[in-house]
Amino acid sequence: MSCMKRYIEDAREVSVAAGLAALHATPRDRLKAITHVFELCGTLANHYHTPHTVAQMLVHRAADTFRITRRNFTQEHATA
């Protein structure tokens, strides 16, 4: 598998996991879930030639996905 294809699949996996982490009911559960996502980023990044760079990109993606999902979720429930 090419590095680019692997990265796309890894980034998708991180995004899904971060999005699910944002939906947990309590802050403690969300923190625990996003911590596991960040650990996943490090594990996935170890398969690349520059793991530090890839880990940084995956963590950034996870954080963005978490933030956007959380914002959308709270806005939907605030208007309901």
C-alpha positions as CSV (number, residue, x, y, z in Angstrom):
1,M,0.0,0.0,0.0
2,S,1.3,3.4,-0.9
3,C,2.1,5.9,1.9
4,M,-0.5,8.3,0.6
5,K,-3.3,5.7,0.6
6,R,-2.3,4.6,4.1
7,Y,-2.3,8.1,5.3
8,I,-5.8,8.8,3.9
9,E,-7.1,5.6,5.6
10,D,-5.4,6.5,8.9
11,A,-6.7,10.1,8.8
12,R,-10.2,8.8,8.2
13,E,-9.9,6.4,11.1
14,V,-8.7,9.2,13.4
15,S,-11.5,11.5,12.2
16,V,-14.2,8.9,13.0
17,A,-12.7,8.1,16.4
18,A,-12.4,11.8,17.3
19,G,-15.9,12.5,16.1
20,L,-17.2,9.7,18.3
21,A,-15.2,10.9,21.2
22,A,-16.9,14.3,21.0
23,L,-20.3,12.8,21.5
24,H,-19.6,11.3,24.9
25,A,-21.9,12.5,27.6
26,T,-19.5,13.8,30.3
27,P,-16.3,15.8,30.0
28,R,-14.5,13.0,31.8
29,D,-15.6,10.5,29.2
30,R,-14.8,12.8,26.4
31,L,-11.3,13.4,27.8
32,K,-10.7,9.7,28.2
33,A,-11.9,9.0,24.6
34,I,-9.9,11.8,23.0
35,T,-6.8,10.6,24.9
36,H,-7.2,7.2,23.3
37,V,-7.5,8.9,19.9
38,F,-4.3,10.8,20.5
39,E,-2.6,7.5,21.4
40,L,-3.9,6.0,18.2
41,C,-2.4,8.9,16.3
42,G,1.0,8.0,17.7
43,T,0.6,4.3,17.0
44,L,-0.4,4.9,13.4
45,A,2.3,7.4,12.8
46,N,5.0,4.9,13.7
47,H,4.4,3.2,10.3
48,Y,5.8,6.2,8.4
49,H,9.3,7.4,7.6
50,T,8.7,10.7,9.6
51,P,6.5,9.6,12.5
52,H,6.8,12.9,14.3
53,T,5.4,14.8,11.3
54,V,2.6,12.4,10.7
55,A,1.7,12.2,14.3
56,Q,1.4,16.0,14.4
57,M,-0.8,16.0,11.3
58,L,-3.1,13.3,12.7
59,V,-3.4,15.0,16.1
60,H,-4.3,18.2,14.4
61,R,-6.9,16.5,12.4
62,A,-8.3,14.7,15.5
63,A,-8.5,18.0,17.4
64,D,-10.2,19.8,14.5
65,T,-12.7,17.0,14.1
66,F,-13.4,16.8,17.8
67,R,-13.9,20.6,18.1
68,I,-16.2,20.8,15.0
69,T,-18.3,17.8,16.1
70,R,-18.6,19.1,19.6
71,R,-19.6,22.6,18.4
72,N,-22.2,21.2,16.0
73,F,-23.6,18.8,18.7
74,T,-24.0,21.5,21.3
75,Q,-25.6,23.9,18.8
76,E,-28.1,21.3,17.7
77,H,-29.1,20.6,21.3
78,A,-29.2,24.3,22.2
79,T,-31.8,25.0,19.5
80,A,-33.8,21.8,20.2
